[in-house]
């Protein structure tokens, strides 16, 4: 799924450049377009993909936190994304408590394979 998203973003950038390239412009503007367009064509899809990936990861993490809170009978408050683990924040008698966990995803997707709860 992830390689498909990246390929689609680069395909869209190729089509965008293909639409702009045949326009009439001076040599200076063409040079500017080549430099800025080339850098943008390489970096913009990566930036867009990173935003998509972080949103989909957060959605999966939040769903795991909600499911765990429902199974344990706690009131879900929030999830936090850290560098190498995630934290579900839940309410226990009006006090916020945190529980750490790690996720393993099925490669190139955002489907959860395993959940490892940490102490």
C-alpha positions in Angstrom: 0.0 0.0 0.0 2.8 2.4 0.9 4.7 1.9 -2.4 1.5 2.4 -4.3 0.9 5.8 -2.5 4.5 6.9 -3.3 4.2 5.8 -6.9 0.9 7.7 -7.3 2.4 10.9 -5.8 5.4 10.8 -8.1 3.0 10.1 -11.0 1.0 13.1 -10.2 4.1 15.3 -10.0 5.2 13.9 -13.4 1.8 14.8 -14.9 1.9 18.3 -13.3 5.4 19.0 -14.8 4.3 17.6 -18.1 1.4 20.1 -18.2 3.6 23.1 -17.3 6.6 22.3 -19.5 5.2 23.1 -22.9 4.1 26.6 -21.9 5.9 29.5 -23.6 8.4 31.3 -21.3 11.7 33.0 -21.4 15.0 31.2 -20.8 15.4 32.6 -17.3 11.9 31.6 -16.3 12.5 28.1 -17.8 15.7 27.7 -15.8 13.9 28.8 -12.7 11.1 26.3 -13.4 13.6 23.5 -14.0 15.4 24.1 -10.8 12.4 24.7 -8.5 10.3 22.2 -10.3 13.0 19.5 -10.1 13.5 20.0 -6.4 9.8 20.1 -5.8 9.2 17.0 -7.9 11.6 15.1 -5.8 10.8 16.4 -2.3 7.1 17.3 -2.4 5.8 13.7 -2.8 8.0 12.6 0.1 6.6 15.3 2.3 3.0 14.5 1.4 3.7 10.8 2.0 5.1 11.5 5.4 2.0 13.5 6.4 -0.3 10.7 5.1 1.8 8.0 6.9 1.8 9.8 10.2 -2.0 10.3 10.1 -2.7 6.7 9.2 -0.3 5.5 12.0 -2.0 7.8 14.5 -5.4 6.5 13.5 -4.3 2.9 14.0 -2.7 3.7 17.4 -5.8 5.5 18.5 -8.0 2.5 17.6 -5.8 0.1 19.5 -6.0 2.5 22.6 -9.8 2.7 22.3 -10.2 -1.1 21.9 -8.0 -1.7 24.9 -9.9 0.7 27.1 -13.2 -0.9 26.1 -11.8 -4.4 26.9 -10.5 -3.2 30.3 -13.5 -1.1 31.2 -11.7 2.2 31.4 -12.6 5.6 30.0 -10.4 6.5 27.0 -8.7 9.9 27.1 -6.0 10.1 24.5 -3.0 8.4 22.8 0.5 9.7 22.6 3.0 8.9 19.9 6.6 8.7 21.2 9.9 7.9 19.4 9.9 4.1 20.0 6.5 3.4 21.7 3.0 4.6 22.1 1.0 5.5 25.2 -2.7 5.1 25.8 -4.0 7.6 28.4 -7.1 6.6 30.3 -9.1 7.7 33.3 -9.1 5.7 36.5 -11.2 7.3 39.2 -10.7 10.8 37.8 -7.0 10.3 37.6 -5.1 10.0 34.2 -3.1 6.8 33.9 -0.7 5.9 31.1 0.0 2.5 29.6 2.9 2.0 27.2 2.7 -0.3 24.2 4.4 -1.1 20.9 2.8 -2.0 17.6 4.0 -4.1 14.7 2.3 -3.5 11.4 1.9 -5.8 8.4 4.7 -4.5 6.1 3.7 -1.6 3.8 0.3 -1.3 5.3 -1.2 0.2 8.4 -2.9 -3.0 9.6 -1.8 -4.0 13.1 0.0 -7.3 13.3 0.8 -7.5 17.0 0.5 -5.3 20.1 3.2 -5.6 22.8 2.2 -4.1 26.1 5.1 -2.7 28.1 5.4 -2.4 31.9 
